[in-house]
């Protein structure tokens, strides 16, 4: 890891390693840096060989501060993403980690004002939700982004769903 790694990414990396090696969450930094005292939803994405290996997050904050949010989401991305087996210690050196810090979701009437590079999308219907982060390699259009969100949420195109958009600050290391 180089000195350029953002503190939230460094925290996510340490959290994943600590959980795999010790079996419990990394303690929250103490003293907590001022920049980590804020509350925000975060997503931790893990890639191996440029392919997704785990991604879990929170749309709005669940924990007391962003440090705790990243610690918990990093552990869940590494061990609880239902699409992948838990990350093993032998994989640690092959992973790239990114942390997205989300703005509060903003309700929108339709996708006409959306932009897949700038905005993530949330689709909600009767307690179900599909979410897609912005600026993903395989997502080229708002229509494609919407279809993926509907599928992820198990929502039909004919259902009366609500739309929300959000922005992220993305931090990563390689």
KAURQUI-V751332 format. One record per pair of residues at least 24 apart in sequence whose C-alpha atoms are under 7 Angstrom apart, sorted by the first residue. I is the first residue (numbers start at 1). J is the second residue. D is the distance in Angstrom with one decimal. If there is no record, write none. Layout:
i=[I | I]
j=[J | J]
d=[D | D]
This chain:
i=[5 | 6 | 8 | 9 | 9 | 9 | 9 | 9 | 11 | 12 | 12 | 12 | 15 | 15 | 15 | 16 | 16 | 16 | 19 | 20 | 26 | 28 | 28 | 36 | 36 | 36 | 37 | 37 | 38 | 38 | 39 | 39 | 39 | 40 | 40 | 40 | 41 | 41 | 42 | 42 | 42 | 42 | 42 | 42 | 43 | 43 | 43 | 43 | 44 | 44 | 44 | 44 | 44 | 44 | 45 | 45 | 45 | 45 | 46 | 46 | 46 | 46 | 47 | 47 | 47 | 48 | 48 | 48 | 53 | 54 | 54 | 54 | 55 | 56 | 59 | 60 | 96 | 96 | 97 | 97 | 98 | 98 | 98 | 98 | 99 | 99 | 99 | 100 | 100 | 100 | 100 | 101 | 101 | 101 | 102 | 102 | 102 | 102 | 103 | 103 | 103 | 104 | 105 | 105 | 105 | 106 | 106 | 106 | 107 | 107 | 107 | 108 | 108 | 108 | 109 | 110 | 111 | 114 | 115 | 116 | 116 | 118 | 119 | 119 | 119 | 120 | 120 | 120 | 121 | 121 | 121 | 122 | 122 | 122 | 122 | 123 | 123 | 123 | 123 | 123 | 123 | 124 | 124 | 124 | 125 | 125 | 125 | 125 | 128 | 129]
j=[173 | 171 | 99 | 97 | 98 | 99 | 171 | 172 | 71 | 70 | 71 | 74 | 71 | 74 | 75 | 74 | 75 | 78 | 75 | 89 | 71 | 67 | 68 | 65 | 66 | 67 | 65 | 66 | 65 | 66 | 64 | 65 | 66 | 66 | 101 | 102 | 101 | 102 | 69 | 70 | 99 | 100 | 101 | 102 | 73 | 99 | 100 | 101 | 73 | 74 | 77 | 98 | 99 | 100 | 77 | 97 | 98 | 99 | 95 | 96 | 97 | 98 | 95 | 96 | 97 | 94 | 95 | 96 | 84 | 78 | 81 | 84 | 81 | 81 | 102 | 104 | 173 | 174 | 172 | 173 | 170 | 171 | 172 | 173 | 170 | 171 | 172 | 168 | 169 | 170 | 171 | 168 | 169 | 170 | 166 | 167 | 168 | 169 | 166 | 167 | 168 | 166 | 164 | 165 | 166 | 164 | 165 | 166 | 163 | 164 | 165 | 163 | 164 | 165 | 163 | 163 | 142 | 142 | 142 | 141 | 142 | 167 | 165 | 166 | 167 | 165 | 166 | 167 | 164 | 165 | 166 | 149 | 163 | 164 | 165 | 149 | 150 | 161 | 162 | 163 | 164 | 161 | 162 | 163 | 155 | 160 | 161 | 162 | 153 | 153]
d=[5.7 | 6.4 | 6.8 | 6.7 | 6.2 | 5.9 | 6.6 | 6.2 | 6.8 | 6.0 | 5.8 | 5.3 | 5.5 | 6.5 | 6.6 | 6.0 | 5.5 | 6.6 | 6.7 | 6.4 | 6.9 | 6.5 | 6.1 | 6.4 | 5.4 | 5.5 | 5.1 | 6.3 | 5.4 | 5.8 | 6.7 | 4.7 | 5.1 | 6.0 | 6.5 | 6.4 | 6.1 | 5.3 | 6.6 | 6.5 | 6.8 | 5.4 | 4.6 | 5.8 | 6.6 | 5.7 | 5.1 | 6.8 | 6.0 | 5.5 | 6.4 | 5.8 | 4.7 | 6.5 | 6.8 | 5.8 | 5.2 | 6.4 | 6.5 | 5.8 | 4.8 | 6.7 | 5.6 | 5.2 | 6.5 | 5.9 | 4.8 | 6.4 | 6.5 | 5.9 | 5.7 | 6.6 | 6.5 | 6.5 | 6.9 | 6.8 | 6.3 | 5.3 | 5.8 | 6.2 | 6.8 | 5.5 | 4.1 | 6.7 | 5.8 | 5.2 | 6.3 | 5.7 | 5.5 | 4.4 | 6.3 | 5.3 | 5.2 | 6.5 | 6.7 | 5.9 | 4.5 | 6.7 | 5.7 | 5.4 | 6.1 | 6.4 | 5.7 | 5.5 | 4.8 | 5.2 | 5.3 | 6.2 | 5.9 | 4.3 | 6.5 | 5.5 | 5.5 | 6.9 | 6.7 | 6.8 | 6.9 | 6.8 | 6.4 | 6.2 | 5.6 | 6.3 | 5.9 | 5.3 | 4.9 | 5.5 | 5.2 | 6.1 | 5.8 | 4.7 | 6.6 | 6.7 | 5.8 | 5.0 | 6.2 | 6.1 | 6.5 | 6.4 | 5.7 | 4.9 | 6.5 | 5.4 | 5.2 | 6.6 | 6.9 | 6.8 | 4.7 | 6.5 | 5.6 | 4.6]
